Amino acid sequence: MVHHSSNQPEAARSFAVEVVRTLREAGHEAYWAGGCVRDRLLGREPKDYDVATDAQPRQVRKLFGHRRTLAVGASFGVITILGPKGAGQIEVATFREDAGYSDGRHPDAVHFTTAQEDASRRDFTINGLFYDPLEERVIDYVGGQDDLRLGQIRAIGNPVERFTEDKLRMLRALRFTVTFDFQLEPQTLDAIRQMAEQIRVVSPERISAEMRQVLTGPRRAAGIRLLIDSGLAAAILPELNEAAATDPKCFERTLEVVDRLDHPGFSLALAAAFWPTVNTETAGKIGERWRLTNKEIDRIAWLLDRHGALDAVQHKAWSSVQRVLVAEGAGDLLDWMQAERATDEADDADVAWCRRQLARPHEEIDPAPLLSGADLIEHGVPRGPIYRELLDQVRDAQLDGRIDSTAAALQLVDRILSEN
């Protein structure tokens, strides 16, 4: 697999061609395989290139040299070749068939075999294609080209067998369906419905990685619908299943809002999908269940807690508004508001006003505080929980324009203390 930045596709492609040429000149069969073939046939620039060959790992290492190769995946027939500057690295995999999947994710053993048998052990027909970049021809043993033309995701062979081998493939089927705006072939969908509960054996990290792509993609609402329709939601996100069943009309509105988000991050997409049926505590448990980062979990909770905080914003005290606008998640909150306003065909003046405030110089909307804890100590205020209350009240007065100097701030402190 060649990893390259968006401005180096030609370097990556040239490297992938050269790897195939080198293998072929040494007398081996070698092709591009999988996603790069699919993407080229769809008119997309491949994000990476895989090479499949009949050369065995030791032969690949001998051919390309030990200094240019890594044998991290050799037990599965995979050798990584380091490319020239700007071309990344590429994984060369020996044609193989897999023997047993006792953990529901990884083969217990692999046996080297032919290109046709290698294609037959892959997940979906659109990913089972090979391409010869030297002769510029597609090698299709599984009907992948027909399914690309039909716009459908279909498991290779018996879908129950494919999903029994690797349970994550059920979520991958969903992701590919919504990513390419395809349909999920009926037998493949039926197999997922039959086996959905078994997705639980997959690690939370792998589940969240797939869901991350589904919920931040352009057809995220369709992904959620398919998640529910396939039965996968009941296993990995029952909260959404319950929301859809409890109030279908509200849930449809939620999905429309989710769809209208403009290139959302994962935390925003989840928060919008959860609202209004999932509270912050439950959202936190979901985040922990999926092994999300603390930062992602905190952002989801912050967004759910602040939902509606900027409604009728121009009629609220600036001090309360300012604390929301200067927070790291303010942009996400405004994007969510905008999507809701568009869904409800409502006035988005609040959103526009907030964006104008954020366009002002930072020192205007978030001036340095007039007082600190050290100032309170120097002023002779006994230490204790009251410090937070005093500093908050002084900050509110400053932001609302009622005081504008340290002296005025200390006078306010004295007045608050005398009233207590």
Buried (B, 14 or more C-beta within 10 A) or exposed (E): BBBBEEEBBEBBBBBBBBBBEBBBEBEBBBBBBBBBBBBBBEEEEBBBBBBBBBBBBEBBBEBBEEEBBBBEBBEBBBBBBBBEEBBBBBBBBBBBBBEEBEEBBEBEEBEBBBBEBBBBBBBBBBBBBBBBBEEEEBBBBBBBBEBBEBEBBBBBBEBBEBBBBBBBBBBBBBBBBBBBEBBBBEEBBBBBEEBBEBBEEBEBEBBBBBBBBBBBBEBBBBBBBBBBBBBBBBBBBEBBBBBBEEBEEBBEBBBBBBBBBEEBBBBBBBBBBBBEBBBBEEBBEBBEEBBBEEEBBBBBBBBBBBBEBBEEBEEBEBBBBBBBBBBEBBBBBBBBBBBBBBBEEEEBEBBEBBBEBBEEEEEEBBEEBBBEEEBBEEBEBEEEEBBEEBBEBBBBBBBEEEBEEBEBBBEBBEEBEEEE
